Amino acid sequence: MSEMSENIVPEVVEKTASQSESQSPVQSEPKSEPQTPENGEKTAPVLGRWWDALVVMILFTVAMVTGGVVCGFIAPLVGMELPNEVMRESVDPEVVEQVRFLQSRMVAVSYLVAMIVGLLLVRFYSQWRGWREPFSHRKVGWSFPFRLLCGYLLMWCVSITVDPLAEMLPGDQSSLGGGGWLLFSAVLLAPVFEETIFRGYIAGMLRRSYGGVAAWLVSSILFGVVHGAPSVAVSATCSGLVLGFYFLRYRSLKMVIMLHAMNNITACFLKTMEMDELSVREIISNDKVYWVVYGVSALVTLVALWRMVVAVSRLKSENIEQKK
């Protein structure tokens, strides 16, 4: 009996010692992820900084320049005809139509190259920085068509409201050409490329880092700046406010791409009808009707702007360090 007790005691002592060593904080190995849900602390996500938005803008500009270089210097080498100065100065209707076709094809090819290069550059940069997926593709709900219609009408109200200011500023978009190539670049390429960059990456990244207001304003201003001509930049910035709100509010890149496409297809229609150089007042051609339309549009714009400010101000950042 004594021999059995002597054998059992050392075994118990050894098991107790091994358990205490495994539970000892000194002997335990450090965890690779110190902030885990088990200890109640949130792990800070990888967030972008304000200068990341500038880098994305630079990459966007590099892509646009690359598209222009490819179209201007390389395309003629493979047999793609470009309009020359003699053709541009001609008043012959057939030559003018040919110039419009060649110009619009050049813009479409240039934009296609720029979109491919730009999306690849920004994608590689975001992976190198370690961002999470900056944009979401929410499923289309039953209210999607109604929201699209409201957004489209709101963009028109905003455009009518800022039209007097845009008319006082210089701007020329005659180099875009016309026809089917213009539809391809303005209704398909531009919405996909620009919304992915300015709403998906820039607005999505800034919202996580600095909150809704910063993402809304900065992405809209940068969106206007890249449009170049002052009159177009003003209209684009104001349209960007609507697009930015819809993206931040509903977290749907599909919705803002479709809104952008609907707005551009209307602009293409006006260009086809040779009404793109006319102001809203000249299109309506009746002062009383114009002022009624303008008053309603301005009222809708002001109310919507106030509601948008309230909504985006509620979108807080995910930057845990700033909250501390």
Buried (B, 14 or more C-beta within 10 A) or exposed (E): EEEEEEEEEEEEEEEEEEEEEEEEEEEEEEEEEEEEEEEEEEEEEEBBBEEBBEBBBEBBEBBBEBBBEBBEEEBEEEEEEBBEEEBBEBEEEEBEEBBBBBBBBBBBBBBBBBBBBBBEBBEEBBEEBEBEEBBEEEEEEEEBEEBBEBBBEBBBBBBBBBBEEBBEEEBEBEEBBBBEBBBBBBBBBBBBBBBBBBBBBBBBBBBBBBBBBBBBBBBBBBBBEBBEBBBBBBBBBBBBBBBBBBBBBBBBBBBBBBBBBBBBBBBBEBBEEEEBEBBBBEEBEEEEEBEEBBEEBBEBBEEBBEEBBEBBEEBEBBBBEEEE
